Amino acid sequence: MSQGTLRDTYLAALQHDLIDIPEGATLVGVVRSPTRWFSPAVDENQQALGPPQSLLDEFKQRSEDLEAEGLDDADAHNAAWEDVDFEPRYREHLNTTPDAHAALENLRERLRASENLVLVCYENTEKKRCHRTILRDELEERL
């Protein structure tokens, strides 16, 4: 049996047709707090796969502090990512939080059943780090 494909993108790329989505692919939002314009752009949102709110709050505060110190938006974002240990903390969330772990396993099973999935959040990863790339890596490691 073949497995489905896994891709990721960001909301603006969908809104402005900057990405080719495989026909029949399911657009899976992976954000903690979807905005009113996010939900209509995706087929579903797996809120449990968004980073924990405490990590998001800490990251946002550190990023704002770094911008106040003179770093531009992208540099502050990436420096804050490192300063708050975002990646290991998010991976821990995926592997130890029951809702996140169950949602991750659900996506893994769907991929194994040949469903094509596209993970979607807000962040353009050309200049900034993003949790969805970690999520994609976690899923690929489990396949």
C-alpha positions in Angstrom: 0.0 0.0 0.0 1.3 3.5 -0.9 1.2 6.2 1.6 -0.1 9.8 1.2 2.0 12.8 0.6 2.8 15.4 3.3 3.5 19.0 2.6 3.3 22.2 4.5 2.5 25.9 3.7 1.3 29.1 5.2 -2.0 30.9 5.0 -0.9 33.8 2.8 0.5 31.3 0.2 -2.9 29.7 0.0 -4.8 33.0 -0.1 -2.5 34.3 -3.0 -2.1 31.0 -4.9 1.6 30.8 -4.2 1.6 27.1 -3.8 0.3 24.2 -5.9 -1.8 21.9 -3.7 -2.1 18.3 -4.8 -5.6 17.6 -6.0 -7.7 16.1 -3.3 -5.3 17.0 -0.5 -6.7 17.9 2.9 -5.6 21.2 4.2 -5.0 20.7 7.9 -4.6 23.8 10.0 -2.3 23.4 13.0 -2.8 26.6 14.9 -3.7 27.1 18.6 -5.9 30.1 18.0 -7.4 30.3 14.5 -8.6 33.7 13.3 -11.9 34.2 11.5 -10.1 34.3 8.2 -8.0 31.1 8.9 -10.8 28.6 9.3 -12.4 29.1 5.9 -9.0 28.6 4.2 -8.5 25.1 5.6 -10.5 21.9 5.6 -10.0 21.3 9.3 -7.9 22.7 12.2 -6.1 20.4 14.6 -5.8 22.9 17.5 -4.0 20.4 19.7 -1.1 20.4 17.3 -0.5 24.1 17.8 2.2 25.0 20.3 1.1 25.2 23.9 -0.2 28.7 24.8 2.4 29.1 27.5 5.2 28.5 25.0 3.6 30.9 22.5 3.3 33.6 25.1 6.9 33.3 26.2 8.1 33.2 22.6 6.0 36.3 21.7 7.3 38.3 24.7 10.9 37.4 24.0 10.5 38.3 20.4 9.0 41.7 21.3 11.8 42.3 23.7 14.4 41.6 21.1 12.7 43.9 18.6 12.7 46.6 21.3 16.5 46.1 21.5 16.8 46.8 17.8 16.5 43.5 16.0 14.3 43.4 12.9 11.2 41.2 12.9 12.7 38.0 11.4 15.9 38.2 13.4 14.0 38.8 16.6 11.7 35.9 15.8 14.5 33.5 15.2 16.6 34.6 18.1 13.6 34.3 20.4 13.0 30.8 19.0 16.4 29.7 20.2 16.2 31.7 23.5 13.0 29.9 24.7 14.1 26.4 23.4 11.1 26.4 21.1 11.9 23.2 19.1 12.6 20.8 22.0 9.7 22.1 24.0 7.3 21.8 21.1 8.5 18.2 20.4 8.0 17.4 24.0 4.4 18.8 23.7 3.7 16.6 20.7 5.0 13.5 22.5 3.7 14.0 26.0 0.4 15.9 25.8 -2.4 13.4 25.3 -4.5 15.5 22.9 -1.4 16.5 20.8 -0.1 12.9 20.7 -3.5 11.6 19.6 -3.8 14.2 16.9 -0.3 13.4 15.6 -1.1 9.7 15.5 -4.4 10.4 13.7 -2.5 12.3 11.0 0.1 9.5 10.7 -2.7 6.9 10.2 -4.3 9.1 7.6 -1.1 9.3 5.7 -0.6 5.6 5.9 -4.1 5.2 4.5 -2.9 7.2 1.4 -4.5 10.5 2.3 -2.6 13.6 1.0 -2.1 16.2 3.7 -0.9 19.8 3.7 -0.1 21.3 7.1 -1.1 25.0 7.3 -0.3 27.8 9.8 0.4 31.5 9.6 4.2 31.7 9.4 6.1 32.2 6.1 9.2 30.0 6.7 11.4 31.8 4.1 12.9 34.0 6.9 11.3 32.6 10.1 11.3 29.3 11.9 7.9 27.6 12.4 6.4 24.8 14.4 4.7 23.2 11.4 8.1 22.2 10.0 8.9 20.4 13.2 5.4 18.8 13.1 6.1 17.7 9.5 9.5 16.2 10.5 7.8 14.4 13.4 5.2 12.9 11.1 7.8 11.9 8.5 9.9 10.2 11.3 6.9 8.1 12.3 6.2 6.9 8.8 
